């Protein structure tokens, strides 16, 4: 005796070897023996063989029409053998029964399964909706195949124009466009990014990198809602000093300025004046929410994304010839450059000049200091004295830097890039950095002394972190360091400024002890600040590769840092060059540059020769 049974949603045929009331031992055509439940048996027959029945049933199934069967089945529940009898007009042969059973099973939108071998025809409206759904899927599959074929032929369908770069960075994987891209990438053997590039959809690698960053960190765009210019509190006292700032020519967010007063007793009063946007940004206001969301200005070669809208920057930036609201730290200094005392004030300060590095550094540099042959220039006396005072402050931190270091300025003129070296530690750098370190360290200590919560930047064991505890910053050599000198550009500084102003005004701090707002700001700021810095480094690397192409540079000199890590001599580029492994650290080598890829921001550096070895290496030039 043979039988048809259901197993794992499939119909199978076999021969009965033995049987009980509950189970049957069955051997299938392949020779496999298994025990099945009697309840799984759908049909028994003596002849022909199971193989013949299944082969003929497969042919008969192809001739059956689901629509006709649905019409013939009526509305009531039925068994498959009953419908087979009605359909064929005679007692059905085993193959005919199996064929109809398979057709019913393969047509779930027409027939709903109700039990072993039993079905109920789907209601007309349900069937119509199911058919519409199938048609929709069919059309979608055709469209997906068409899109994939176009992409595989390196033609960009119009649907993709508005999807780039989102479909590559943060795609909705349920869309036809993404599925088609996935299919085309598999068919061509290319990554999705490279396939899109081959389709000509990335005409500007620079725009692509910027759009990718904005998509992740500024999904609603970089614009601001309109804001009205704030009004300063009328009770701010007016300082008598004439302050000046020192920034590069592209700086619009001028946070800090300095003043020097020569006092009758021979001492000097130095003013460190910080822009005070905290006066115009109420905590929890819409403007504060914008600043809290952005957390910092984003810098990259050729442009920036400001933390605050232009109207507010314009009002609070320390612009020349204006009286500007400022949080001022006055430092009283003896004639021998000892610090005698400090005082913090909230006041209006007259900014006499905005000095720019590009013109000031020609006049105020290591070679011109106290050189009588150099013509006089504005603020010469103040700047030269400040340089001496800064050197004392630096030495007091135990951080006097005698190592020659070079910074680089990236300047864009359209598509042309200039990367200009600039010696670090110039008098301008020294004055500004030391006085800002002094202010941030002093104000951080003041917050701790007054038990007013603040946000600190701490460093220990080479690791830097943001914290609400006044922990030491070992790298700077200070007991505590609270960023407070750039409130137009960093939200942390704005938060600390609010706390400092509350001390000056003898009021309650905006952020009380154990403030959740402070903790969340620390957490979010670190994440955003790291991401913004990484984007800046990535774009700088991109422009360095553009410079190599622009200047037709194929070989560069570099210094070996360690193992296969090298630093270029002409650019602020540190990269790995595996072929340098084995060359003594400190050696100068010549590298061949090839395979520059502006989309991946990558290239290949190949060792050519050793140009110079360090004196103590004992190695000879090859």
Secondary structure, 3 states (H helix, E strand, C coil): CEEEEEECCEEEEEEEEEECCCEEEEEECCCCEEEEEHHHEEEEECCCCHHHHHHHHHHHHHHCCHHHHHHHHCCCCEEHHHHHHHHHCCCCCHHHHHHHHHHHHCCCCCEEEEECCEEEECCHHHHHHHHHHHHHHHHHHHHHHHHHHHHHCCCCCHHHHHHCCHHHHCCCCCCHHHHHHHHHHHHHCCCHHHHHHHCCCCCCHHHHHHHHHHHHHCCCCCCCCCCCCCCCCCCCEEEEEEEEEEECCCCCCCCEEEEEEECCCCCEEEEEEEECHHHCCCCCCHHHHHHHHHCECEEECCEEECCCCHHHHHHHCCCCCEEEEEEEEEEEECCCCCEEEEEEEEEEEEEEEEEEHHHHHHHCCCCCCCCCCCCCCCCHHHHHHHHHHHHHHHHHCCCCCCCCCEEEEEEEECCEEEEEEEECCCHHHHHHHHHHHHHHHHHHHHHHHCCCCCCEEEEECCEEEEECCCCCECCCCECCCCCCCCCCCEHHHHHHHHHHHHHHCCCCCCCCCCCHHHHHHHHHHHHHHHHHHHHHHHHHHHHHHHHHHHCCCCEEEEEEEECCEEEECCCCCEEECHHHCCCCCCCEEEEEEEEEECCCCEEEEEEEEEEECCCCCCCCCC
